[in-house]
Amino acid sequence: MLNVVIADAELELIPGGEMLDDYQVRKYAKKRKKPAAEVLLDSNFLHGAIERHFPGGSTRMGRPDIFYILLQVLQESILNKRGGLLRVYIHTKHNKVIHIAPQTRVPKSYNRFVGLMEDLFKKQEIQSGQEKLLTLKDADLFSLLDDLGKEVVLLSPRGGRPSKPEDIIREDMSLVIGGFAEGDFQTDVYSRYSAHSIFPDELTIWSVASEIVVRYECMFGPL
């Protein structure tokens, strides 16, 4: 089994406090026909508001688009659809953990994906009939990884000389990738795990995940 764990993900609702009263936030929430407190933080539309309340934060905060692309790649992979050997978890920087069930299909529309995430944060779970597709629970990263009980492989640009993916992949493993566009982990992952890299330059998280998934498919999966 391959667990893909996205750590310290920049996925959250608009923070409470003064930001909820920001004119740009109120305008955006009105357009979405939702209370501002139930709207996903998205720097694509709220870049200015983020900068006003979190100076310098707009390059990292509010990036649901990252997870929209990532989940399209993972949920539609052969490993997930045919092999049943993939499980995906998103750990947010506020210690929320989202479990994406293998049968979950990500909406093709980005706007619908954002709405789905907003519903998840509000309801804590998304169901189709009797099946739970998405669940949201409180948990820190280390608790999640301990519960999964697999060997942890941490990928980071700080991993030094790049390794071949085949050299770090294990049949039973939890792969940890940072859920942010810039910067480093907020959780002190380096105190518990050795970091590895697979390329000398920084890659998007969906590029990293796809490289590992495809090789895992070849080594242990249905290919």
Summary of the structure (lengths in Angstrom):
residues: 223
radius of gyration: 17.6
end to end distance: 14.9
largest distance: 52.5
contacts: 675
relative contact order: 0.19
helix: 44%
strand: 21%
